[in-house]
C-alpha cells in the first residue's frame, strides 16, 4: 500500500523510492527503498506512467516477502536505445 513506511521494516513510501538507470541498459531501472508491502500492481501503476512496461521483478526473501528492491524493464520501440 502507498503509506508512510514502517521504520522497523525499512523502505520508503513508494513515491520516495530511488531508481538507478545504467547507461548500458537504459530501458531498465533498478528501484530501491521500496516499502516492505509493495505489490506488483503498485509498481506497475507507478512506473507505468513513464512508459510501456515489459517486465517487473520484485526481489524477495526465501519466505516470499519483498526485500525492498525491484527491477523495472520498459519496452523498447524500433529506433530506441
N, C-alpha and C positions, 0 to 999 in steps of 0.2 A: 504494500500500500504506500501511497505517497504521504509521508508524515515525517515528523521530526524523528531522527534516528535514536534508537535506544543506545545509550552510551555503553552499556555492558555488552552489547552485541557488535558494536563497531559499525562503521559505514556512515554515510551521509544521506540526507534526503535525496531522492533521485535527481532532483533539479541541480544539486550541488556536486554530483559525481564528476570525476575528471576523466577526460578522454585523451588518448595519445595516438597520433597518426604517424606512421613511419613513411619515409619517402619511397621506399621500395614496395610498399603496399598501401597506396593512397586510398584504396577502396575499403580498407579495414580500419576500425577504431578499437583500441583496447580501452575498456572503461573500468575504472577502479573506484573504490569508495562507495559502492552501492549499498543500500540498506539490506539487512540480513533477510528480509522477507520479499525481496524483489521478485516479480514474476516475468515470464516470457512476454505476456501481454503488455505489461507496463513498459518494458524495454521497447517492444515493437511500436507502441503508441508514441513514446517519447522520441526515439531515434528515427522512426518512420517519417517524421516531419521534415527530416533533412533530405531524404531521397528514398528510392525503392530499395527495400531490404532483400537480400539474398538469403542470409543466414544469421541467426542469433545463437550464441553459445554462452550460457551461464556456467561458470566453473563451480563445481560442487565438491563438498567433502564426501568421503565414502558413505556417510549416513544420508546423503541426498540434500543436505542443507547448503544453500548458496554460500560461497566463500567471500562474496563481495566484489567480484570482478567478472567481466564478460568480454566477449569478442563480438563486435557487430560488423557484418560484411554487407556491403552495398552492391547492387547490380551495376555492372559496367555496361554502358552503351557503346556501340561501334564508334571508334574515334576517341573514346575516353582513355585515360591512363597517363 
